[in-house]
Amino acid sequence: MAKSIGISEELIVNKIYQIRGQKVMLDKDLAEMYGVETRVFNQSIKPNI
């Protein structure tokens, strides 16, 4: 079972932007949601692109 990180759906929806027809989330917003620095977040996803 997935671990709940206690973030409201409304907060997530407000962090989704539409850019050139694509729905995107900024790395700084995702890092904030997971409680890590943006640099650490980017390092962790780099091998999984």
C-alpha positions as semicolon CSV with decimal commas, in nm:
position;residue;x (nm);y (nm);z (nm)
1;M;0,000;0,000;0,000
2;A;0,126;0,351;-0,082
3;K;0,233;0,579;0,199
4;S;0,008;0,882;0,242
5;I;0,194;1,211;0,261
6;G;-0,104;1,416;0,384
7;I;-0,144;1,666;0,100
8;S;-0,487;1,793;0,005
9;E;-0,617;1,733;-0,345
10;E;-0,689;2,104;-0,379
11;L;-0,324;2,191;-0,312
12;I;-0,208;1,948;-0,579
13;V;-0,461;2,072;-0,836
14;N;-0,349;2,431;-0,773
15;K;0,013;2,332;-0,849
16;I;-0,067;2,188;-1,195
17;Y;0,000;2,432;-1,478
18;Q;-0,090;2,409;-1,845
19;I;0,203;2,497;-2,071
20;R;0,174;2,456;-2,449
21;G;-0,112;2,212;-2,406
22;Q;0,069;1,992;-2,152
23;K;-0,016;1,964;-1,784
24;V;0,300;2,008;-1,579
25;M;0,416;2,049;-1,221
26;L;0,727;2,244;-1,129
27;D;1,012;2,063;-0,960
28;K;1,011;2,313;-0,672
29;D;0,643;2,239;-0,602
30;L;0,698;1,862;-0,612
31;A;1,002;1,889;-0,385
32;E;0,800;2,095;-0,138
33;M;0,522;1,834;-0,135
34;Y;0,772;1,556;-0,062
35;G;0,954;1,765;0,198
36;V;1,295;1,774;0,030
37;E;1,513;2,039;-0,131
38;T;1,463;2,094;-0,503
39;R;1,824;1,989;-0,564
40;V;1,772;1,659;-0,384
41;F;1,445;1,597;-0,568
42;N;1,611;1,654;-0,907
43;Q;1,903;1,427;-0,818
44;S;1,666;1,148;-0,721
45;I;1,464;1,155;-1,044
46;K;1,756;1,207;-1,283
47;P;1,831;0,831;-1,323
48;N;1,462;0,760;-1,387
49;I;1,389;1,004;-1,671
